[in-house]
């Protein structure tokens, strides 16, 4: 998960994660060699904007455990990974996932990747996370419905390509300038038979799923929590400790009474109770409920 924070917060981490300098590539080859063996198939991306890109001076937009998001210009960012073995593994998985997702067509519900740059990936620049927007004020039911159907379609597209995200949350859903939602961050996702290592947030996972590889059921449960956050403005059981949340989930005690609209209450309840077996079935119900589709 990448967190969008203040520049000061990110700068604190930048020494650790920003280890590449675009004007001195030869000096860093020994540090990045562990990445190149498995990521050699990824197409290096070049554009004029990157000619003047300096990762030491670029504005920081977000950060995670092993990567930082740096602004290139108004349209592009570089998600730059450190040179640790763990970060190299995450970089290669992100590149592999994007390669699979774009081999036939580009989904409008997935953050666009343009290719590799040094020890990072070049991505489209989006505005903010869904969680940030929810924390910024009231969101209309129409916009809630738009996000819900777009996010459901995004996950359906992933599953059609045998990608299981592993950390579905409002923090990993980005918004563009037109308020369209796009899923991002595949650095720990499961891809076909290749195991994932991403972890769901406690409020987005049933305790019986802990320790399992991401699958349709775990992803659908997480979608239920994402939809709940979108329609209420806050995560399930926001003020309870995580251990209490797990206990309530284990007992089948879900906060459905906080959802005003009955159609959304029905959809989210079915996600949490494990009544959907495929995201495609979930999409069908959402499209039926949300004014016969958006």
N, C-alpha and C positions, 0 to 999 in steps of 0.2 A: 504494500500500500504506500502511495506517495501522499504526503501531507502538504497542503498549501499553507504556508505560514508567512511570517514577516520576513523581510530581507535580513534583518539582524539575526533572527533565529537561524536562517539558512546559512548565512555567512559563517556562523560558528561551526557548521559541519563541513563547509566547502573545502577546508584544508584537507579533510580526510577523503572526500569523494571526488573532488575535482583534481585529477592528477595529470591531465593531458593538456598540452599547449599546442594549438594548431599551427604555430609558427616554428615549432621545434620537434617535428615528428621523429627524427632519427634518435633523439635523446630519450624517447620513451618506448622504443621498440622492445627493449628487454623487459619492461614492465608489463607489456600487453601481449606478449607472445603466447601466454597461456590462453588468451581469448581467441586468437586468430585461427587455431587449428580447427575448432568446431564452427567458427563463425565465418570461415573463408567463403562459404557459399553465398553469404548475404551481399547484396549489391551495394557497393559504396555509393553514397549519394553526394552529389556535388551541385551547388548552385552558386550564383554570384554572391549571395548573402553570406555564405560560409567562407568566402575568400577573406573577409575581414573579421570573421568570428574568432574571438579570443575567450576561451573558457575561463580564464582568470578574472576577466573584467566583466563578463556577461552578467546581467541581472539574474538573480536566483528567484525562481517562482515557486519551487516546492522541493521537498526532500523526502528521502526514505532511508531505510537501513543501509543500503549500499548504492544509492543513486541520487542524483540531484537533477532537477529540471531547470535548464538555463535558457533564457530568451535569446533567440537569434534575431528576430524582427517581429513585426506585428502578425505574421502568418506562421512562423516556425519556431519550434523549440528543439533543444537537444536534451534527451534523457541520458545523462552521462553516468556510467557505472564506474566504481573504483576498480582497482586492479587486484583485489583479493580473489581467492579461488571461488568463494561464495558468489561474489558479484559477477565473476566471469560466467558461472553457471546460469545466473539469472539473465545476463545479457544474451546468452546463446538461446535460452528458452524463449525469451521475448522475440528474438529474430526469427526463430523457427515457427513460432505461432503466427506471426504476421505473414511469413512466407506462405503458410498453408491457407490463411484466411483470404489472401489476395490472389491465389493462383487462378481462380475462375472469375471472380468479380469482387468489387469493393462494396462492402455493406455501408449504407449511410448511418448505421447505428453503432459503428465501431470507429474509434479514434484512428485517423489515417496515419499510416507510417510510410515514409518516403524512402527509407533505406538506412544504411549504417554510416556512422561517422566516428572514426577512431574507436574508442571503447564505449560507444553509445549509439542511440538510434535517433533519427530525425523524425519528429512528429508534428502534426498540425497543432497550432496554438489555439487553445480553447479558453473560455472565459473564467470558469470557476466550477467547483463541484456542485452536485445537487444538494449536498448537505450544507454547503456555504449559502446557497440561495435560500434554502429553507430557514436557515438561522437568520437571514436578513430581513424576513418579514413574511406576511401572508401570501400564499400562492393560490390563484384561482382554481376552482375545480376543473375548468377546461384545461389549464396547463398541467395540473396533476394527472389528468387522464392521458394527455399527450406523453408525458414522461413515462407513465406506467406501460403504455403500449409500446413505446420505443424501446424501453429497457427489456421488456419481454421478448420483443423481436430480436434484439441484440443477442440475448442468451440463446434463443432458438437457433440463430445463425451459428453461434459457437458450437452448439451441440450437433448441428448438421455436419460440421466439420470435425467432429470428435475432439473438440476442445472443451474442457471443463474448468471454469475460471478458478474456483477455489477460494475466492475472497470477494464475493458479491456483496457490495455495500454501497450506500449513497456517497461514500468517499471515493469510490472507484467509478463513479458515473459523472462525466463532465458535460458541461453545457456550452454550446456554441453561441454566437452572437444573436441567433434567431431563437434561442431557448430550446433547441433540440438536444436531446440527451444522447450521449455516446459512451460506450463502455471502454475502459482502458486498463492498463497494468496487467500484463500476462507473464510477468517474470517468474511466477511460481506455479503457473497453471499446468494441469494435466493435459497431455497431448497424445491421443491414441493410447498406445500401450506404455508410453513414457510417463512415469509417475510424477505427480505434482507435489509441491511442498508448501504451497500457500495455505494459510489458515483463516477460517472464517472468524469474524468477531463473535463474541459469546452470544450476543442478542440475535445473531443471524444463523445460529446453528442449534439444532436439537441435540441434547446431550447424548442421545443414542448413536449419533453420527460421528462422535469424536473418535479420531484415529482412523476413520475411513478415508479412502481416496475420494476426491470430488466425483459426484455422479449426478444423475438427473434429480434424484430425491433430495440430496443435500443442496443442490442449486435452487430447486423450487422452494424449499423451506426458506433459504436466504432471500429469495425474491419476495416471499410473503412479508418478511421484516422490512425490506426496502420499500415495498408498497405501503406498509403501515406508516413508515416514517414520512413518506410523501404526503399521505392524506391527513396525517395528524400534526406533522411538523416536528416530531421528536421520535427517537428510537423506542422500541417496546420496553416497558418497565424502566424508563430512563433513570429513575432515582433509586432503584433497587441495586444492591450489590450483586455482582455477577453470580455468586453462588446461589442467591435467592432466585435469580432469573432462571438458572439451570434447573432448580428444583421445581419451579412453576411449570416450565416446559415439560419436564419429565412427568408431571402429574396431568398434563394436558390442559393446563390453566393458561389460556392465552387472553390478552387484553382486547378482545374483540368489541367490548362494550364502548371503547373509546372511538370507534369508527362510526361516523354518523350515517353515511350512505349505505343502505342495505346491500346493494350489488357489490360494493367493494368489501364489505364485511364478509359476504359469501365467498368471494374469490380468495381473500387473504386467509380466511379460516380453512379453506380447502388446501391452500399451500401448506399451512402449518400442520394440518392433520394428516398429510401425506396422501391426499385423495387424488392428486394429479400424478400420473406416471411419466408424462412427457411434457416438455415446455410447449410443444405445439398444441396440446389440448388446453393448456392454460391460456395461450394466445387466442384460441377460438372463443373461450368464455369471455375474455376481456373485450375482444372485438364485438361480441354480442352485447355486452353490458354497456360499453362506452359508445353509445349512439350508433350501433351497428358498424363500428370501426372508424378509425380516424384517417 
